[in-house]
């Protein structure tokens, strides 16, 4: 019975922590057949309606930001349409785990956040940006825009101050 974060399409609706017991719970939450995409940093997964584009569901901007931030292969190439759920990764038995605590905190707790980058010329070091953000949406937008503008950036992340 993993715990996840439901991301509604409407940005005025808050993200909600949900418990999902069976596949039908996942399908009910997202409104259709389930597509799962792996995320990293931290290891997690995002679940959404695999037919969302065919059904012409509305863009889920917040879920798309999460997808782009935590799986760069999708950045500026694909979007999430319809509601989505962020969960943990599968374990060795294929069972879905709870959303990682650090990601749950980042997405659900209001605190000051900052953006860090790794650049090609600075190896594994994370460079701190001086800007501060009141929520993860603003921080993710800034991080992704910075990554697009600054060619030396290899990785970006958002962390609590």
Helices and strands as residue ranges (DSSP letters): E 2-7, E 16-20, H 23-30, E 34-39, E 44-49, H 61-70, G 72-74, E 84-87, H 101-108, E 113-119, G 120-122, E 127-128, H 136-149, E 153-160
